[in-house]
């Protein structure tokens, strides 16, 4: 199963904000992750609704990892961004094999197994909270080659 770009961004944003003791801005996240600001802003908003991040508006506002979010599982984040749909949408394609298809059942099993593994991984387990990791997460991004 391939995760969509928003899901990938969400997990990276969560891993970047989790060890930080201060708020960061959407602009800083976009710069650090080399992603478009508009996409980061949308993902941050969805992560806030999922309880992963808190946001504060205003001059001294920003984005921070929510209290207790370290217990939220990767599976929950993936579901929040990917939805609960099936890997293959048989109804939409009008597949002639749908009535006797055995592949769909196996794809459902594979998807369930994929999500079951991710349900065992709390976001907190993806973050190295050591002082070195914190310093690395706060370091400016490496310059890109031109």
Secondary structure by P-SEA (a helix, b strand, c coil): ccccaaaaaaaaaaaaaccccbbbcaaaaaaaacccaaaaaaaaaaaaaaccccccccccbbbbcccccccccaaaaaaacccccccccccccccccccccaaaaaaaaaaaaaaaaaaaccccccccccaaaaaaaacccccccc
